[in-house]
Structures are given as C-alpha cells and as structure tokens.
Amino acid sequence: MRKPFEAQMTIEDHEFLEMGSFFPKDEQLEKMSVVLDENPQILEEVAGDLCAGLQQTGKHGMSVEQVLRSAIIYQIKAYSFRELEARLGDSFNFRKFTSFYARKIPHYTDFEKAFKKIRPETFEIINDLLVAHAIKKKLEDGKKLRGDTAVVESNIHHPTDSTLLWDGVRVLDRLMAGAVKNCPSAIFEYHKRTKVSKKLCYKITMAKGKKAEKTRAKCYRELLRYSREVLAMAKACRAALSGVCDFHEKDAAVFLGGEMDNYIPLMEKSIAQCERRVLQGEKVPASEKIVSIFEPHTDVICRGKTMSPAEFGHKVLITSGASCLITQYKVCEGNPGDNELFQNLLEKHVEQFGKCTEAFAGDRRFYSSENERLAADDPFNVELVSIPKPGYRSSKRRAFEDKAWFKKLQRFRAGIEGGLSTLIRCFGLDRCLWRGFASFKSWVGLSVFAYNLRKIAVLG
C-alpha cells in the first residue's frame, strides 16, 4: 500500500529537524514546499495514479508526497536516478523538502518505477491546478498571452537507413541468442549475423570518393540481404517460442516472444523503408518514416531552420502570460503548423481564466487570415492580435504592422524565448530521457510543472 503522506514523524525525524540550524536554508525549496502544501488537490490527483491497483495491506513504501517531491528535485537538478538516490541521501534540504527526514532513501529503481506511474493526463491536471493557484494569488491575470513552439528530442542517435537496419539486426540477434540459452526446447535455425552487418554499416558510413555511391549501393544490398535473413530467423524463433511448454522455460519464452512481437514489425518497416529510399530512389513522406526501433513514436520535424533542418522528437506548444508562468502546454503528434494550434490555444485560455485574453502575440508561424478573424470575432473577441504575416506584405499590411501597439506586443512575445530557454537548459526540455510516447508526454509535463512551481515560489 502507499500512503498520501507520512502523517506521523518518528523520534529520529524530530532529531533530524533539530539539526537544521547547522545547515544553510534553501529558501527557494521552502517556498516551493509552501505552494505544494497550499494545494492538496495536487497530491490527490497524483495519488490516483500511484495508489491504483495497490493492496491496502503490506509494506507502505514511499508516500505519494515523497514521490512527487522527489520527482521535482529529479527534474530541477537534472539528476539521473542513481544521482537522485545519492543526493537525497547527503542533502539536509533535499531530505526535508521530500519529507524523508531521517529515513532510509529508497533504491533508485523504486524512484524510476514510481515516477513512470504518473500519467501524462495527471501532469496536465496538476499544471492547471498550479495555474489556478497563480490566478488566485493574482500572480497572473491572463490579459496578455504569447505563444511559441519548440521541439523536444527523443533519446535516439541520428537516424540513417544503415544504422536503423543494424539496430534491428543486433536486437533480434540478442533475443534469438536469449532463446537459444533459456529455451533449449525451442528449435529453430540460428546464425549470428551481427559482425558482418556491423562491418557493412561502417563501410556505408565511411564511403568516400568518386565511387562512394556505387560502394554504398552494393553494401546496402548486402546489408538488406542479411537483414531479411535475420528477420526470417526471428519469425521462426517466435513461432518456436509459442510452442514452448516446459515449465522452467515458459517465463523466458513469454518475455522473449513479447519483445519479438514489438521488434519484428519495426524491422519489417525498416527494411521496406530502406528499399524504397535507397534502392528505388523514392522519397518517403515523413509521416510514413520510422527513425528508431526503440522510439518508433518519434516524429521528423522540419521547421526550416538552417542549423537544424530536421529534428527528431515532438513539437511542443507553450504559452505564457506577463508573469512568464507557463499557462498551457501541448505535446503534438506529427508536425502540425503552429497556426493549426491557435483555436485550441484560445479555447483553453477561456477555460482557465473564464474569459479570453485581451491581447495575443505570436511569431509568423501562427499567422493566417482565418486566425486573425477567429480571434477578433465571438466568442473570443481578442482586442489586439500581433502576428506578423510571412512572405509578401501589401502597403496596408506593412502600415498595420508598423503600429506602436503591434511592435510593443512583438517585444512582449520575445519574452517567451527566455522561458523556453530556461525550460530547455534547466528543466530537461531539450531531450526526453524516458522511453515511450506516454512517458515522453509525462516528461514534458514534469518539466513544465517543476518550472511553474519554481516560478510561483519566486513570484510569491
């Protein structure tokens, strides 16, 4: 079972707190703790995820409060799970903030399992609760709104067709080797092809000179041949694992079979994609591409930036008000235009503040004539909309964008870049280190939650 919080302190806990005079106070953590204490609904929402399916008897484990506060430290300090365990153990302020006090710090794997249980929908709810708290405290009035998007990268290497095939070969080979070792009753043909596949991948990468294209094409044909051979062996292995009846081998067979069910379709897709792109010279649309067999949800985002023509992850919409508090965020699937997100952005703002904003500022990616009309008409009635028009501008449009209020709102819009920079540099929004799309959204939600909590502590 898991308690919402530790209701009773031990004698050792009291003795621990008495040592506080020997350590400098972390005023920021103290203020953040006060904000969390003033919003018990946050704990209730997180408890719904962490306590789901748990029995009411047995060892208590970490409380919901300890899990949430440890997750905040994890994200703010950019620790790994191993570092989190160590730093919580040797810091008086961290122990006090997370309510561990004099108690033993759990193993780092316990933190990982607990953090992953908090659903992305829950992070959206608790972020809304923080925004509602800021509104109540009059830290944010919502009269001015600015929006921007950023790309959060998945935790993958730069994708190429050769490395994608090599990843598939080595993973399927590892699973088949595990089947040979742990399920001897599963009979299938198995030949190791990792060494030759790795050499071919290296040759493709290092090919140079006038004959580089011919060399690559030849190596790709060989690599595809070995990849198909490994795929065929993996399918035979999967069929053999389905027939395992031995009691001592059953668990291993179920696990290995489940892993193969995940990777075999991805390997098939990688082979088909390589044949289309390399051998047939076809341009595969970004929506049909796979860039990683480990993070297949990853999107290819092209935003026309010179230094990063293609980014691999997911586009995230961020909005903030005059306080620099992140009022809303959204993790997008695919590569929707910023202008396609505009209506939902205004609707969410009305839901949060009870009325629409008086002024909105965005960059040129938010522009469309429909969006300007949408903002000005019912039910939004936004008085001032400052979105520069890309491309050709008529003299009338240039005169409109030269107005003082338009330029002032554009200067206001530039302030969100600082907030995004802080999220990226200090709160882990540059790259998601958790696996899977649901965990990706949870990572973004935790980053925004930690940022907002610290911002409210500073403003309050």
N, C-alpha and C positions, 0 to 999 in steps of 0.2 A: 504494500500500500504506500501511498505518498500523501503527506500532509500538505495543506496550503502553505503553512509557515510553522516555525518552531515556537509554540505558544509559551513554553516554559524554558527558562535558561537554567543551566546547571551551575553548581558552585564554581567549577573551573571557568565557566563563561564569565561570571562576575569578576573573578580574579583577573581574567584576561583584560576586561574593560578597565579595570583599575590601573593597568599598565599604560593607559592611553597618554598620560602626562609625559611619558618618556619618548613619545614619537610625535613628529610634526603632523598637524591635521591636514587632511586633504579636503579643503573647503568645497571644491567642485563636487567630489563624491558625496559629501554631506548634503549639499543642496539637491543633488540628484536623488538621494535617498528620501528626502522630504517630499519631492514630487511624486515618487512612487508610492509613498505612504498616503498621500492625499488622493490617490486614485486606486482604491482597492478593486475596482472593476477590472483593471488590467490583470491583476492576479487571478481573478475569477475566470477570465477568458482563457488564460494560459493553462489554468488548472483543468479546464475541459479537455484539453489535448493530452496533458501529461498524466492525468488520472484515468483516462478512458481505458477500460478493459482490465484494470488492476484489481486484484482482490483486496478486501478490507482487512485482511489479516496478514501477518508476516512482517518482515523487516521493513522499516519505514523508508530507508534510503534518503536521498536529497528531497528537501521540501520544494514546493513549486517556487517559492520566493528565492531560494538558493539557486535554482536552475536559471531563472530569468536574470537575476543579478549577475550570475557568473557569465551568462551569455553576453551581457552588456560589457563586462570587463574584457571578455574574449574579443569582441569586435572593436572596442575603442583602442585597445592596446595592440591589436593585430598579432595576437599570440597564436601559436599552434596549440593543439590540445595538450601536448606534453608540457609546453611552456606554461599554459594556464594552470595546470596542476602544481607546477613548481612555484610560480609567482603567487598564487593564492596561499601557498604554504608559508612563504617567507615574508609576507607583507601584512603588517598590522592593519593598515587602512583597507586593504582588499578583504581581509578576513571579517572586518567589522561591516563593510558595505554588503558583503554577500551573506552575512548572518551565520558564518561558520564558527566565528569566535575561536574557542579553544579546541574545537572538534577536529577529528581527522579529515583531511581533504580526500575526497573520493578519487579513484583511479581515472586517468584521463579518458579512457574508453567510456566511462559512465557519463561524462560530460557530452561526449560525441553523440551517444545514443539519445540522451535526454534532449539536447538541442534540436536534433532532427525530428523529434516527435511534434514539435510546434509547427502547425500547418501554416502555409502562406496566407490563407484567409484570416487566420488569427492575428498575424502580424498587421494585416490591413486594418482590422478592427481596433487593435491596441494603438496603432498610429492615429487613427481617427479619435480615439479617446484622449490622446495627448494633445491633439489639435483643439479638441473641445475644451480641455483644461486651459490651454493658452488663451482661447477666446473668453473663457470665464474670468481669467485673471487680467483681461484686457491687454494682453501682450501682442495680440494680432486681431485686427478689425476686418480684414478681408476687403477693404475698399480698393486696394490696388493688387493686381495679380500679374505675375510674369511666369512664363513657361519656357522650357527648353528640353532637349533630349540628349541622352548620352548612350554610348554602347558599353555594356558590361561584358567583358570577355569570358568565355568558358575556359576551363582549365585544360587546354589542349595544346599540342605542338602545332606549328604551322602546317596546314594540310597540303599534301601533294598526292597524286594518284599512286605513286610508288610506295610512299610511306603508309598510305591507307591499306594497300594490299599487304604490306609487310606486317602491319599491326594485326590484320586478320589472320595471317599465317601463323604468327608466333602465339597468338591467343588460342586458336583452335588446336595448335600442336600441344600447348601446355595442357589443355583439357583432355586431349586424347592420351597424353602421357600419364595423366592422373587416372584415367580409366584403366589403362594397362596395369598400373600399380595397385589400385584399390579395388578394381572389379575384374579379377582374372577370369571369371566365368563369362564375361562379355567378349565374344570372339569377333574380331574384325581385322581387316588388313590395315597395317600402320607402318608408314615410312616417314622418317624425320626429314623435313624439307626447310627447316629454318636457316641452316647455314648457307645454302645456295640462294635462298630468297634474299637474305641479308646482303650477300655479295652483289646480286643483281640490282637491288635498291641503291647500293653505294655507287655502282657503275653509272646508273641513271643520273644520280645527283652530280657526279663528278665529270660527266661527259663534256668535253670542250673541243673547240676547233671546228674545222670545216665539216668534218664527218660526224659532228655531235648528234644531229637529228637522226641520221641513219643508225648510229650506235644506240641511241635511246629507244628507237622503234624496235630494234632487234631485241634489246634487253626487256622491253615491255612485253613483247610476245612470249619470251621465255618465262618471265615473272607471272604472266597471266596463265600460262600452262601449268606451272607449279601451284598457283593459287587454286585453279579448278581441281587439280589433283587432291590438294589438301581439303577442299570443300567436299569432294566426293567421299574421302575417307571420314570426314567429320559426320556426314549424314549416315554413313554405315555404322559409325561408332554410336550415334544417337539411337539408331534402331536397335543395336545390340544392348544398349543400356536399358531400353524399355523392357527387354526380356529378362533382366536380372531378377532372380527370385531368392537368391541366398540372403539370409537374414543379416549376416555380417557385412554384406556389400550393399544392402538396399539404400542406406542413408547416403553413401557416397554416390551411388547411381542416380538418385533423385536430384542431388545437388548438381552433379556434373551435367545431367540432362537438362536441368533448368537453365544453366549457363549456356549450353549449346543452343537451346531454343532462342536465346537472346542474340547470340553472335552469328549463327548461321544465316539468318535473313539479312543481317547487316553486311556479311561477307558477300552474299549474292548481289546485293545492291552495289557494293564497291566494285566488283568485277564488271557488272553491266555498265556502270558509270565510266570506268577506265576504257572499256571497249568503245563506247560512244565517243568519248573525248579524244583519246589518243589514236586509236586505230581508224575510226571513221571520220575524225575531224569535226564532230558535231559539237555545237555549243549547247551545253546542258543548262537549262534555266536554274537560277539559284534556288527556287522552291523545290526542285527535284534533286538537288545535290545532297550528298552526305559528306561531311567534312571530318567526322570522327566516329569510330565504332564505340568509343567509350562515352561520348556525349552526343548521341545522334540528334538530340533536340536543337543543337546549335544552328543558328541562322547565319547566312552570309549577308552582311550589312554593307552596302556601298552608299556612302554619303557624299561622294565627290571630293573628298579631302586628298590633297596632294601627298601628304606624308603617310597616309593610311588609306589607300584606295579601297581596300576590302578589310572589314573587321569581322571577327568570328565570335558571336555571342548572341546577345539580345538587346534590342533597343529599349531604353527605359525613359519614360516621360516623368519629368519632375516639375512641380510648380511651387512657387513660394510667394509670400507677401512682403510687405515692407520690413517685417521683423527678421527676414531670412529664414523663418521656420518653413520646413517642407510641409506644405498643406496637403499634398496628394502625390502619389506616385503610381505608375502602372508599368508592368513588365509586358512587352508586346511580343506576339508571335509573328514570325515573318518580318517583313520590312515595310510596315505601313508608313505613308507620308505623315509628317507632323500635322499637316492640315486636316487629315482624316481623324485626328485625335481631338480636335478643337471642341466639337459639340459636347462630347462626353466630359471634357475638362470643365466646361461651364456648368453642366448639369450637376457634377459632383460638388462644385463650389456652392451652388444653391443649396444642395443637401446639407453641406457642412455649416453654412453661415445663415441659412434661412432667406437669403436674398443674393442676387448676383453682384458681382464686383462692379465698381464704378468705372474702372479703367483696366485695360489689359494690354500688356506689352509682350511681343514675341519677335523672333527673328523671321527672316523671309521665308523659311520653310513652312511657317504656319499660314502663309498668305493664300487666300483665294477670295474672289469677289463674293462667293456664296458665304464664306465665313464672316466677312465684314457685314453682309446683310443680316446673317443669322444673329450676330452679336447685337446689332442695333435694334432688331425687332423684338416683339413679345416672344417668349416670356422673359428674355434676358435683359433687354434694354440697357446694354452697356453704353455709357455715355462717350467714352474715349477708347478707341481701338487703334493701337500703334503697331502695325505690322508692315514693314517695307515690302514693296512689290518687287519681285525679281525680274530681271530682263528689261525690256523696253518700258520706259515710263513717258507718258504724254506730259506736256507742259502743265496741264491741270493737275496731274498726279504729283509732279515734282513740287508744285506750289503747295499742295496738300501736305506732303512730307516735310516741307521746309518750315511748317508752322512750329511755334515755340513749344506748344504742349506735346506735339508729336516727338520732337527731339528730346524733350525732357523725359518722356516715357521710355524712349530708347536708351537713355542713360540709366534710367531705373532698371530696364531689362538687363543691362550689362552686369548688374549686381548678382544675378543668379549664377553667373560664371564662377564667382568666388565660392558660392555654396557648393556647386558641382565639384570644383577643385578640392575643396575640403573633404567632401564625400569620397572622392577618388583617392586622395593621398592619405587620409587619416582614418577612413571608415571602411576600407576594403571594397569600394565600388569600382575599382579598376578591373578586378578579376575575381570570379566566383570560385572558391576552392571546394565547394560541396558538389556532390555528384547527383545528376538527375534534374529534370526541369522543375519539379516541385521544390526541391532543395534550393535550386537557383533562385526561385521567387522568394523563398524564406530568407536566403542570404541577403537579398536586396532589402526585404522588409526589416531584417535585423539591423542592417546598416542605417537605414532611414530612422528607425526607432531610436537607436543609440545617438545619432546626430541630433534628433529633435529633443531627446531628453537632456542632453548636454546644453543645447541652445536655450531651452526653457530655464535650466538652472542658472545660466549666465544672465539671461534677461530678467529673471525674477529676483 
